[in-house]
Amino acid sequence: MSAYADTSFLVSLYTPDANSLEATSRMRRIALPVAVTSFGDLEFANALQLRLFRRELPAAKTRAAYSAFRDDVAAGVLTIKPMPDQVYAEARRLAQKWTRTFGTRTLDNIHVASALALGAASFHTFDERQRRLARAVKLTVR
């Protein structure tokens, strides 16, 4: 497995925000496919709806972003992986060891645990808590 992308990275990749140029630049250099869990797929879909709710994006751009995401899955740019069984035990272990240090939330722990369980060579995020946690467990963070 070459790379794991969290939701912050996907949102920046498929919708305009402060990190979009960086996300696009990284995608040009990442060995494909990039792994996303079924949980990440759900979280991405929800994040798009939140952008719609907050009036950050119109409905047409939200639909287009999710369509582009699905097109990339179909083309093999992204691969949707089921959540490995060990993710929750690993996320619990990460929480017990690191949450008091980094202030990670449950979803941060789940993303990092997913990357570990999938054997990702690199972890792509714009979330600072996830970045610190991933570095602490020796993932290569981009």
C-alpha positions as CSV (number, residue, x, y, z in Angstrom):
1,M,0.0,0.0,0.0
2,S,1.5,3.3,-1.0
3,A,-0.4,6.1,0.6
4,Y,-3.4,6.7,2.9
5,A,-5.5,9.9,2.6
6,D,-7.6,11.2,5.4
7,T,-10.7,13.3,5.0
8,S,-9.0,16.7,5.4
9,F,-6.8,15.8,2.4
10,L,-9.7,14.5,0.3
11,V,-11.8,17.6,1.0
12,S,-8.9,19.8,-0.1
13,L,-8.3,17.7,-3.1
14,Y,-11.9,17.8,-4.4
15,T,-13.2,21.2,-3.2
16,P,-11.5,24.6,-3.1
17,D,-9.9,25.6,0.2
18,A,-6.6,26.9,1.6
19,N,-4.9,23.5,1.1
20,S,-6.2,22.6,-2.4
21,L,-3.1,23.5,-4.3
22,E,-0.9,21.5,-2.0
23,A,-3.3,18.5,-2.2
24,T,-3.2,18.7,-6.0
25,S,0.6,18.9,-6.0
26,R,1.0,15.9,-3.7
27,M,-1.4,13.8,-5.9
28,R,1.0,14.4,-8.8
29,R,3.8,12.7,-6.8
30,I,2.0,10.0,-4.9
31,A,2.3,6.4,-6.1
32,L,-1.2,5.2,-6.9
33,P,-3.6,4.0,-5.8
34,V,-4.2,6.0,-2.6
35,A,-6.1,4.1,0.1
36,V,-9.3,5.5,1.6
37,T,-11.3,3.3,4.0
38,S,-15.0,2.8,3.7
39,F,-15.2,5.0,6.8
40,G,-13.2,7.7,5.0
41,D,-15.7,7.5,2.1
42,L,-18.6,8.1,4.5
43,E,-16.7,10.9,6.3
44,F,-15.9,12.6,2.9
45,A,-19.6,12.4,1.8
46,N,-20.6,14.0,5.1
47,A,-17.9,16.7,4.9
48,L,-19.3,17.7,1.5
49,Q,-22.8,18.0,2.9
50,L,-21.4,20.1,5.8
51,R,-19.8,22.4,3.3
52,L,-23.3,22.7,1.7
53,F,-25.0,23.3,5.0
54,R,-22.5,26.0,5.9
55,R,-23.0,27.6,2.5
56,E,-19.3,27.2,1.6
57,L,-20.2,25.4,-1.6
58,P,-23.3,25.4,-3.8
59,A,-25.1,22.1,-4.4
60,A,-23.8,21.7,-7.9
61,K,-20.2,21.9,-6.8
62,T,-20.9,19.5,-3.9
63,R,-22.3,16.9,-6.4
64,A,-19.5,17.5,-8.8
65,A,-16.9,17.0,-6.0
66,Y,-18.4,13.6,-5.0
67,S,-18.7,12.6,-8.7
68,A,-15.1,13.4,-9.3
69,F,-14.2,11.4,-6.2
70,R,-16.2,8.4,-7.4
71,D,-14.6,8.8,-10.9
72,D,-11.2,8.5,-9.3
73,V,-12.2,5.4,-7.4
74,A,-13.5,3.9,-10.7
75,A,-10.2,4.8,-12.4
76,G,-8.1,3.3,-9.7
77,V,-6.6,6.6,-8.5
78,L,-8.2,5.9,-5.1
79,T,-9.1,2.5,-3.6
80,I,-11.8,2.1,-1.0
81,K,-10.6,-0.4,1.6
82,P,-12.9,-2.0,4.2
83,M,-12.1,-1.1,7.8
84,P,-9.7,-3.8,9.0
85,D,-11.0,-5.5,12.2
86,Q,-7.9,-4.5,14.1
87,V,-8.5,-0.7,13.6
88,Y,-10.6,-0.3,16.7
89,A,-8.2,-2.1,19.0
90,E,-5.3,-0.1,17.5
91,A,-7.2,3.2,17.8
92,R,-7.9,2.4,21.4
93,R,-4.2,1.7,22.0
94,L,-3.4,5.0,20.3
95,A,-5.9,6.8,22.4
96,Q,-4.6,5.4,25.7
97,K,-1.0,6.2,24.8
98,W,-1.2,9.5,22.8
99,T,-4.5,11.4,23.4
100,R,-3.3,13.0,26.6
101,T,-0.2,14.2,24.7
102,F,-1.7,15.4,21.4
103,G,-5.4,16.0,22.2
104,T,-6.4,13.6,19.5
105,R,-10.1,12.8,18.9
106,T,-11.5,9.4,18.3
107,L,-11.7,10.0,14.5
108,D,-8.0,11.1,14.5
109,N,-7.1,7.8,16.2
110,I,-9.2,5.8,13.7
111,H,-7.5,7.4,10.7
112,V,-4.0,6.8,12.0
113,A,-4.9,3.3,13.1
114,S,-6.4,2.6,9.6
115,A,-3.2,3.7,7.9
116,L,-1.2,1.4,10.2
117,A,-3.5,-1.5,9.7
118,L,-3.4,-1.1,5.9
119,G,0.4,-0.9,5.9
120,A,0.5,2.6,4.3
121,A,3.9,3.9,3.4
122,S,2.7,7.5,3.8
123,F,-0.1,9.4,5.5
124,H,-1.6,12.5,3.8
125,T,-3.5,14.9,6.0
126,F,-3.9,18.6,6.7
127,D,-5.1,17.9,10.3
128,E,-2.4,18.9,12.8
129,R,-3.5,16.4,15.5
130,Q,-3.4,13.6,13.1
131,R,-0.1,14.8,11.7
132,R,1.5,14.7,15.2
133,L,0.0,11.3,16.1
134,A,1.1,9.8,12.7
135,R,4.6,11.0,13.2
136,A,4.7,9.6,16.8
137,V,3.9,6.1,15.5
138,K,6.5,6.4,12.7
139,L,4.3,6.9,9.7
140,T,5.8,9.1,7.0
141,V,3.6,12.1,7.0
142,R,3.1,14.3,4.0
